[in-house]
């Protein structure tokens, strides 16, 4: 039997080293090579077999910082992953409970906002229906996506710890977006024109995201549809929605088009022709904002659920049916979190993220409540601004100093926090807390504005 001499003098069967090397996938990252075992975490491939053996069997084991796991401490690693999964479940349960209680509270005081006869559980019922339906449907769709090998493609320049997520199914938006839209249509008995328009816009952006995801899988690269083309499709879709809105003749309580309700003492503001570019900008900005936020397990889904909850309350005085749509989409997002929480078994992909952003933008465009939207979507705004600031600062310093410098360690902002040493679960929990505070304020602004 051929053996390998270790630096410490021990002799190890060479076939064992070869077996470990053959069961791994190698990813090039800069000048190094990252090895991702098919059923374990990351290991580092080095030039000598002795060093490779040392790395595989655990003489260095800082899992969260470098993605390297000590195979000798497999039991401890499994226990740690179990604790993280339980932590993700606890956060998801807290989030769903907060939204549920908020909807119960709003439903109990609904007459003050709507001032007309309405269902007893106008917001709570669609929220619960979508949550349960999405959670159950995901149990069948997630294994199907895995069987179809619709796996997320990660950027090699991304955080090294994310390479351990390689092989996770994506395109989860295929099962939770239709549930949110379908429940809203069913609860409103397919009679609401505004819900029909918003649902159509949501599905159009889901189709754009699906095309992007499909091309990414076909190319085996993180980039599917070229950025300029995707941005053009988003803007054109936003413009088309404006023209539909202008011709649909929705029964507005204001009797005047192109109004933006603002808090007192400003009141109603007629922006006239500026409503078209504002609508197009809103669609593109929100779709890309949610897309950029979708970088950690549960981050985009949870913050989107809270944003939908806030907008569902804000739009009640103008279009109660849109409140039903927002509550239904919030429930679909929370149901998706049952599968997307840390450690995620599926990602929403562009199919989900673009659709969520478009749904929020459509709700605001129908009611003119753009200010509450941007407040409720504060996390998405922060992520988008962080990317824009990073790119602008890099280009400026490159022009001035000859070499580009970075404002953040990595953009979007959640990756910067990861590089500062924060755990993924802590970042997500913090984002939920910030989003909940912003959503509460946004709902208040929407109610006093309308």
N, C-alpha and C positions, 0 to 999 in steps of 0.2 A: 504494500500500500504506500502510495506517495504521501509524504508529509511536508508540512511547512513549519520552519523554525521561527518562533516568535522572538522578539527582542529579549524577553525575560528568560529564554532558554527552553520553553515548553515546545513540544512537538504536537502539531494539530493536523488531522487528516486533510489533505488538500481538496478532496471531493466535497467536504463540508463548505469550504470557502467558495468553491465553484457553484455549489447548489444555491447558496445565498445570493451570489451574483446573478445567477440565471433567473431567479424569481423576482427580479426588480426591473423597474422602468427608469431609464436615465433621461433627465431633463437638463439641457445646457442652460446654465445661468452665468453669464459673463464668461470668465476664464475657468470657472469651476464646473463640475458636473454634479447635479443633484440626483440621487437615486431614491425612488419612491417604491418601497416594497408593495406588492399587490394587496397584502392583507395586514400591513403594519404601517408605522409612520416612516419618516424620512431618514435616510442614511447618507453619508457622504462617500463618494467614490474618489479614492486617491490613487497615486501611481503604483504603489507597492501592494502586494497581496497581504503582507503583514499588517500594514496600516489599514487596509480595507477591512480586514478581520477585526481589528481593534474597534473601528468605528461601528461596524454592524453589531458587535456584541457588547457595546455599552461602556467604553471608557470615557464617553462624553455624552451627557444626557440632559440638556436644557431644552425641553420640548417646546415651550411656547416661544422662546427667543430665536432658536435656530432651526426648528423643525426636526431635530435629531433625537431619536428615542432610544433608550437603553433596552435592548431586547432581553437582557438579563433581568430587568425589573418589569417584566410584562404584567405581572399581577398588579403592581402599583399603578402602572399606566392605565390599565383597564379600570381600576377603581377611580382614578382621576377623571377619565372620560365619562364614567357613570355619574360622578358628582356634577360635572359640567352639564350633562344632559338633564339631570334633575333640576339644576339651576335654571336652565332654559325653560323647562316645563313650568316651574314656579312663576317665572316672570310672565309667561304667556297666560297662565291662569289669573294672575293679578290684573293684567291688562284687560282680559275678557270680562272679569268681574267689575272693573271700574266702568267700562263702557256700558255693560248691562245695567248697572245701578244708575248711571247717568241717564240712560234712555227711560228707565222706569220713572225716574224723577221728572223728566221733561214731559212724559206722557201724562203724569198726574196733574201737571199744570198746563196742559196743552191748550186749553180754551183761552188762556190769557194771550198766547202768541197768535193762534189761528183765528179765534173769535168766530168759529163756525162749527157745526156738527162734524165730528170726526170719529174714527175708530178708537176703541178703548186703548189698544196697544199699537198705535200707529207706527212707532219707531221700533219698539221692542220686538214685535212679532216678526217683521222681516229680518231683523238682526239675528234672532235665534234660528229661524228657518235656514238662512244662508250659512250660518256657522255649522249647524248640524249636517246640512247637505254637503258642504265642502269637506268637512272632516271625514265623513263616510266615503264620499266619492274619491278622495285622495288615497284612501287605503287600497283602492283598486288601480287608480291611475299611476301612482308612483312606481309600483312594480312593473307596470306596463311600459312606462318611459325608460326604466332601467333595462328591461328586456329589449327594447328597440335601440338601446345604446345611444340615447339622446343625452350625452354627457357634456357637462360644462367644460369649456375650453378656457384655461387660465393663462393670463399673461405671464411670461417668464420674468418680466421686470417687476411683477407684483411681489407682495410680502412672501417670504420663503415658507412661512407657516401655512399658507393657503394651498401649497402643493399637496398637503395631506388630504385635501378635499377633492383631489382629482378622481374622476369616475362618478361623481354625484350627478344624478339626472337633472336636466334643466327643462325649460319650457313648461313649468308648472302652471303658467297662466292659462294653458289650454283647458284646465278643468275648474279653476276657481273663478275666472272672469265670467264665463257663461252662466255659472250658478248665481253670481251676484246680479247680473243683468236679468236673468230669467225670473228670479224670485221677485225682483222689483216690478217687472212687467206683470207677473201673475197677481201680486198683491193689489196693484192698481187696476186689475181686470182688463188689461190691454186697452184701456180707454184714455190714457193720459198722453197727450201729444208731446209735452215737454219730456216725459220719461222716454218716449220712443226716440226722440231726437238725440237725447244724451246717450241712450243705449247704442244707437247707431254709430255715434262718434267714438264711443268706447271700443266697439268691435272693429271699426276701421283701423284704429291705432293698434289694436291687438293683431290685426292682419299684417300691419307694417312690422311689428315686432316679431311675428312668426316668420316672416320672410328673412329678417335679419338673423334670427336664430338658426333657421334652416341653412342659410349660406355659411354661417359660422361652422356648423357641423360638417357641411360638405367640404369646406376648405380646410377644416381642422385648424382653424385660427380664430382668435378672439374677435376679429373684425369681420362682419358680414357685409351688409349694405354699406357702401362708402358714405362717410359722414355728410358731405354736402348733399348727396342724393336723399339721404334719410331726413335731413333737416328740411329740404325742399318739400318732401312728401308731407311732413308735419305741418309746415306753414300752409301749403295748399289745402290740406284737410281742415285747418282752422278757418281759412277764408271761406271754404264751402259751407262750413257750419254757420258762419255769420250770415251768409246769404240765405241759408235755410231759415235761420232765426228771424231774419228780416221779412221773409215772405210767409212764415207759418201763421202769423196772426195770433200768437199766444195771448190769452186773456190776462193782461197785466193789470194790477191794481192802480198803476200810475197813468194808464191810458196814453202814455208817450213812450216812444222808442228811444234807445241809446242813452238811458239814464243810468247813472252810477250812484247808488245810495251811499251816503257818508254819514258819520255820526254828527249829532248836533254840535255846534250851530251851523255847520255847512249844509246839511240836508241833501236834497237831490241835486245832482250835477249832470247837466246835459252836455256830453262831450261830442255829440254830433258825429262827424266823419271819423273822428279818432277812435270810435268804437271798433271799427274793422281792424286796424293794426294792433289795437290792444288785445282783441280776441285772438288774432293769429300769434302774437307774441306769447300770450298766456298758454296756448296749446303747446307750442314748442318748448317754452321754458319749463312747464310742469312735467311734460313727458321726459325731458332730459334730466330734470332734477330728480325724479324718482329713479330713473335709470342709474344715475351716478350714486345714489344712496344705496342701491342694491349691491353692496359689497361685503356685508357681514350677515351672518345667519340671523334672520328675523328683523333686521334693521329696517328695511324698506316696508315690509309687510306690516309691522307694528305701528310705525309712524304714519303710514297711509291709513290704517284703520282709525287712528285717532283723528287724522285730518278729515276723513269722511264723516266721522261722528260730529265733529264741530260744524262742518258745512251742512249736515243734515238738520241741525238745530237752527243754524243761521238762516236757511232758506224757507223755514216753515211759514212765516207771515206772507211770503210772496207766492210760493208754489209748494204746498204741503206734499204733493206727489213726489217732488224732488227730494224732500226729506226722507220719504220711503226709499227712494233710490240710494241715497247716501247711507242710510242705516243698513240696507241690504249689502252694499259694497263693503261696509265696515265688517259685517258678519262674515262675508266671504274671505276678507283678509285675515281675520282672526282664525277662521277655520283652516286657512292655508298655513298659518303659523304652527298649527299642531304638527305639521310635517316639515316646516321650514325653520323651527326653533333650533337652537344649538343643541346637538350637532345636527345640521340639516340633512334630511334624507332627500330633499329636492329643492331646486332653485326656481324662482318664477321666470327668469330669463327676460329678454326684451318683450316677449309676448305678454307678460304680466305687467312689467314696469311702465311701458309706454301706454298701455291701456289704462292703468290707474291714474297716471298723470293727465291723460285726456279726459277721463271721467270727472276729475276735480275741476279741470278748466271748463268743461261744458256746463257744469253746475253753476259756476261763477258767471259764465257768459250769458246764460239764460236769465239770471237774476240781477246782473250788474254788481254782484258782491265780490269784486276783485280784491278789495282791501282785506276782508275777512279770510279770503283764500290764501293770500300771501302770508298772513299772520299764522293761520293754521298750518301752513306748509313751511314753517320756519326752518325746520331741519333740512328740507330739500333746498331751500334758499341758501343756507349756510354751505351745504355741500357744493352747490353750483358756483357760488362766489369764490369758494376756496380754490376750485379748479381754474377759474378765470384769473384770479389773482396770481396763482402759481405760474401760469403761462405768461401773463403780462410782465411779471417781475423778471422771469427768466430771459425774456426777449429784451427787456430794457437793459438789464445788466450785461447781457452779451453785446449789445450795441455800444454801451458806455465803456465797459471794462475789457471787452474782447472775449470773455468767458462768461457763460450764463451761470447765474446763482439761483438757488431755490429759496423761496420764502418759507415753505414747509418741507419737512423731511420727505413727505410723499403726499400727493393729492389723489382723491378727495380727502377731506378733513379726517374721516374716520381712520384712514391709513396712517395719517400723521400721528394720531393718538396711539395707534398700535406700535409705531416706531418709538414712541416715548415710553413704552413699557406697559401700557394699560391692557388688561385682558379683554378679549372680544366680548364676553358676556357683560363686563362692566360698562363698556362703551355703549352697548345696546340698551342696557338698563338706564343709563344716563340720558340717552337720546329719548327714550320713552318718557322720562320725567320732564325733560324740557318741552317735548312736544305736547304733553298733557297740559302743562301750564299755558302754553301758547294757544292751544285749542280752546281752552276755557275762556281766555280773553277774546279769541276770534268769535266764538259763539255769542258772547255779550255784545261785541261790536256789531255783529250782523243783526241781532235783534233790535238794538236801539237805532240802527241805521234804517232798517226796513219799516 
